[in-house]
């Protein structure tokens, strides 16, 4: 399934090509892809509308067509092509938007899992699929204090499961979760509550970094993902662990291993990502003096909150 960098790549491609274009007709060839309203009303409401800003929330595309927003989820295989009318069609084109400049925006989907919803802009925040999402992984609202708070509330869950849970943070999938955990040196089965505050900070930074790198490379064309008009992504050339089980770790040379976490195949380096999560793979010494876990977490959350508040304060406001 396309993850945040892939969907963001699609969003950027559509934004540069669709903004200001008016829809003159809509063909729906597979009605079950249109979840709301019913297909006839869907087509009728869109005719004459002009594309505005193309947004994204997690893995959802948000195409502004005032006074509505077209909410699209590509699921496993959904793709958009923007081509001149009359261009020969590939198989599996299920929705076509005819534009005022003579081009067609075609949606094709081999597996037919994608979804379209036309939602009034005033009701978008309450639209159930979006309302259920956690903060977007690149949203400033998903900062270190937010991550620490979530880890504290789900202490027994594997950290990989939390990263994949779209109600916790939206946009991260299997590829980028594995890559972020590798960069942070954290085993995917580690219970969330076992992460020290410094490890949580490293993970937050790794998630942001790996997503930014994925976007910069146009996403990862590991299997079937393509950007608009079949453009390839190149992040697959930079993968450290995902899909590389049995190959040497790029950091230490140890063979990459595969396990299953939350029903998903998870790749990791057993040396760089020790499951116990302690230095050199050893459990922390019982004599190590540190505050109890709950106290350490509370202190970290307070410190991170103060740092975020200070960073957001207007310049020159000073302390009070």
N, C-alpha and C positions, 0 to 999 in steps of 0.2 A: 504494500500500500504506500502511495506517496506520503512522505512525511513533511514536516514544516518546510525544509529547504526546497523540496520539489514543488510544493504548492505555492511557495513564495516566488519561485522562478516562473511558474505559470502565471501568477498574478502580475508580475512585472511585465511579462510579454504581452498579456492582454491589455494592461493599462496603456502601454505605449501605442497599441494598435487600435483600440476600441473607443477611447475617450472622444466624445463628441459625435460618434456615429449613431445614426437613427435606425431603428428596426422597422422594416417595411412589411415583413411577413415572417411567420414562424411555421415550420413543419415539424410535427411530432409523430415519429414513426413507431415508437415503442412507448405507448401511453403509460405503462407502469413505472417509468422513470420519473414521471411528474407526480409528486406526492401531494402538492397543494398549490393552487386550487385544482379542480378537475381539468383535464387537458384542453377542452374547448375554451374555458374561461382563461386559462393560462395563456393561450395564443392570442385571444382577443385583447386581453389587458396589455400585452407587450407591444402590439402593433402601434407604431407612432412614438414609442418611448426612445429616449436618447441615453446612451451609456454615459455615466459620470465616473466617479472614483471607483476603482476596483480594489476592494479590501480583502483582508484575510483574518480569520480567527482560528487558531490551531490549524486543522487540516481542511477547514471550510473556506471556500471562495465566496466573497460578498460583492456582487455586481450591482452598483447603484443604478436604478432605473426609476427615478423619482415619479410618484411617491412611494414606490416599492423597492425592495432589495431582492435580487435573485440570489438565493443561497444554494450553492452547488457543492456536493461532496463527490470527489472523483472515485472514491473507494479503491478497488484493486487496479483497474485497467483504464479508467476514464481519461480521455485526451481531447484537446481542442485543436482544430486546424482553422486558420483564417486564410481563405483562398479566393481567387476570382471565380465568379459564377461560371458554371460550365466546366470547371476543372473535373476530370474524371474522379469519381468517388472510390475510395477504398471500401472494403467490407465493413460492416458493423457501424455505419453512421446512423444514429437514432434520433438526433434532434438537429435541425438546421435553422439558424437565424439569418434571414436575408437582410442585408444592410443597404443603406442609401447610396453607397459609393460603388455598388455593383459587386461587392464581395459577399462571401458567405462565411459565417462562423459555424463550423460543424463540430458536433460532439459525437465521438465514436467510443465504443465501449464493448470489448470482446465479451467480457463476463456479464455485462448488463447489471452491475451492482450500483452504479452511480445514482445520485438523487438530485432532483430540482424542486425547490420550494420558492414560490413568489410570496414574500412576506411584506406587509405594510411597514414602512420604515419606522413608524411610531411604535410598532409592536415587536421590533427586532430583538430588543434586550430580553423580552419574555418568551421568545420563540424557544420551545423546549430543548431542542438539540444544542442550541447555543447557551441557554441558561444553565444547562447541566455542566458546562465546561469549567475547568479551573482557569486561572490566568494563562494567557499565551506565554510560551516559554521565552519570547523576546520582549514581552511587555515589561516596562519598568516596575509594574506592580509585583512581578515575580522576582523579588530581590532576595538577598540572603536571609533576612529575618523571616520572610514568607516561607522559604525552604526549611529553615530551622523549626518553625512552628509546625509545619506539616510532618516533618520527621518525628517530632515529639509526640504527635497525636497518633502516629501509626508505627510505633516502635518495633513491633514484632514482624511487620511485613518485610519481605526482601526488598532491598533498595531498587533493584531492577523493576519489580512489580509496581513500585510507586512512580517511577519515571514513565512507565507505560500507561498509567491510569490517567485518562484524559480529564477526570474530575479533579485531579490533584494539580496537574499542569498540562496544558493543551499543546499538542504539536509534535511531541517526541514519540518516535516509534522504535522498532527493534534495532535498526542500523545505528541510529545516532545515540541510543541508550548504551549499546555495547561500546561504541567508540568513546563516549564521554566517560564511562566507568573505567576504561583502560587509561585514558589520559589522567584521571584522578587517582589511579592505583587502587581501586575499590572493587572487590569481588562482587559479582551480580547477586549472589545469595546472601550477602551480609544483611542482617536485620537492620532496619533503618535506625533503630535506637542505639545500635552499636557504634555508629559513626561519631567520632569526636567532632567538636565544632570546627577545627581546622580542616578535617576531612570533608565536612559538609561545604565549607567555603571552597575547597579545591574542586568539589563536584559541581557546585554552582558555576564556577568559572569555566570548567571543562564543558558543561552543557552549552553555555553561551558561545564558547569558542568553537566547538564542533559544528554548531548550527550556522554560525557566521561563515566558517570555512565551506560548509556544504552549499550555502547560498552563493558564495563567491565562485564556486565551481559549477554552478548550474544544477545542483542536485546530484544524486547518485543513480546512474542507469545500470543498476545491478542486474535486473531482469527485464521487465517490460516498460519501465518508466521512460517517457520522452516528454520534453517540453512542447510548447506550441509548435505546430508544423514539424513534428518529429525531431526537434533539436535534442541532441544527446547532452546529458550531464557528464561531469568528469570526476566527481568526488570519489567514485569507486576506485580510481587510481591511487587514492591517498588512504584507503582503509587500512587500519593497523591490525584489527582482529576480526571484524565481521566477515564471514565467509572464508576465513583463512585457517580453519581448524587443521592441525597437523603441520602447518607451516611454521617457520621460526618467528618468534616475536621480534619485531623490528628494534626493540629496545635491548633485550638481553639474549635473544637467540633460543630461548626455551620454546618448545612446541606449543602452539596455541591449542587450547582444549575447548570442548563444547559441553555444555550442560543444558538443562531445561529449567527455566524459572517462569512461573506464572503461565505455563503452557507454551512458552516461546523458546526456541533455540537461542542460547546465549553463549557467545564466544569470549574467552578471556585468557590471559597469561597467568598460569598458576604461580609464577615467581613474582611478577610485577603486581599482581592482584591477589595477595594471600587471603584466604577466606577468614582467618582470624583477625585480619585487619591491623595487626601490630607490626612494629618494626622488625624486619628480618624474619617475619612469619612466626614470631613468638608471642604468646599471650602477655599482656602487661604484668609486670611484677606486682605481687600483692603488697610489697613494701612501698611502692610508688605513692608518694603523697600527692593527692589531687582531690578536689572537692567531690562529693558524691555526684553520680551521673545527673540526677535531677537538678542539683544546684549548678553544675557546670552548664547544662543546657539553658537554665534560666538566665545565668550570667551572660552567656553568649547571645541570647535573644535580646537582652537589654542593651548590650554593647552595640550589636548590629543595628538595632532600632535607633539608638542615639546617633550612630554614624550616618544612617540614611537621612535622619531628620536634619542633621547638620549640613549634609550635602545639598539638601533641598531648600535650606533657609536662604532668604535673599542676602546678597552680598552686603557686608558691613553691618549686619544686624547685631552681631556680637552676642556674648553670653549675658544671661540675666540671672 
